[in-house]
Amino acid sequence: MSNDLYLNVVGSFFDWKEGVSLFGSAADAGKLIALDGDGKIAASLLTHAPGGGGGAVPTGTGFYHITGGVMDAASVGQTGTGNVVCAAGATLTDYLFTNVTQIVTGGLWIDIAPGVNIARLDRAFVGAAVANDGKLTNVANDWLEAMRESTTSNSQFAALAKFGLIGILGGSRSSDFAAVNDGCIGISGWGINNNTAQLQTSYAAYLEAQRFALAGSTYGAEIDIVNFGTVISTPPYTLPTITINDGHTFGLFIGSGGGHAGITDASVAIVIANNTAKFQRGIVFSQNAITGTDGVAGRGNAIELAKGHTIRWRFAGDNDGLSIVSDIAAAIDRLEIVANNFGLIFNNDIGFPIFQIGKVNGVITNWITIVASTVNTPTISVNGSGNGPLSLFALGTANIGLNVSVFGTNASKVIGIANGTAPTTSPAGMGQMYVEAGALKYRGSAGTITILGAA
């Protein structure tokens, strides 16, 4: 017989290590208990207990008799290995789990000193879960099974809080295990989907929080990272090279592959789905959640992507809509898009504007449309209501050039036109103005050429 504890198995015995207190006294150590299929102390023990004769209650050295949960006076003080017996039909809850205490050895493995006491159970219900009868088709339910079927009834281990607060707690400290490269995990779950004969789903964890009307705030899950050391930056190209010695702190780390070899890619890292209800917002950053900004001033990196990572919108049929992607591969080529009170600004690598779309408040009557072309004629046009003029302004007294960027000395608000090639045809309904050999000329729709200014 080992020093392990086997519960709720027909015909099993319980062998308690010498010195382990079973009923609150060291004198009660080292006893054998037999159970029937209902988890009760077997009636057969009354007549077939080792070390004793037949009869209603075996007596003599080596027997320990329980009446009403109290050790008989004749049994107190007995030592060595013997048998605990009681009236047939007494429940295990009444007699076994009353003040059960095992010696804490300080070990983890049974074959590594100082050894450890292991409790082995087919199934365990704890706290309010004990109200469940444990049957496939429940007659007596606990409060969770009554709300959400197939919960406790399908659980190997079920712990339901009786007084609110915490239902199950898991904790671990790295200081308790000093092996190199090993750490600690407070809670670990594994879902192994290896049934190839009948397709099923598999979850390493499922969490559900319910809020009743008029109840307080409710969270599906909260993950907090607490860093008592320095902050270590972890941009995208640093992540593949991190080690346990780097001191990085992650609020949530989602990996693919589990470190296994010879596997394929996963489908999606995060899915936000409608499971009979919608979210009002998908992802929200609190105003002061990101280093560098408090939501009033400053800037901080809320989302970081590597080169080639694409933000893509799709429409019905999973067809591509709008995509935003960066292929910039040099720091000097960096671009920045900023929306402020004046409009939308495109900045260069050091934050200076290179292009701006100005903002106009109120009802807009006209706007500019820039259209590309497949026949070498892109257009800039005014759209909207009425006859909207198009104005071209230079800054202050600056000049405007058509294919030129150099102007004469002291030029101010001048239009410069580069030399061109004279047209040879005259389309109807229009005239053409151009510069030839430095002279400004005009060709009408009838083909007449007029010199507007000599060279």
PyMOL commands that set and color helices and strands:
alter all, ss='L'
color gray80, all
select helices_A, chain A and resi 26-28+45-48+92-95+128-131+143-147+152-154+174-176+239-241+331-333
alter helices_A, ss='H'
color red, helices_A
select strands_A, chain A and resi 5-7+31-32+63-67+70-71+82-85+119-121+124-127+157-160+310-315+319-325+336-340+343-347+353-358+366-371+379-384+400-402+415-417+432-436+439-443+449-453
alter strands_A, ss='S'
color yellow, strands_A
deselect
rebuild
show_as cartoon
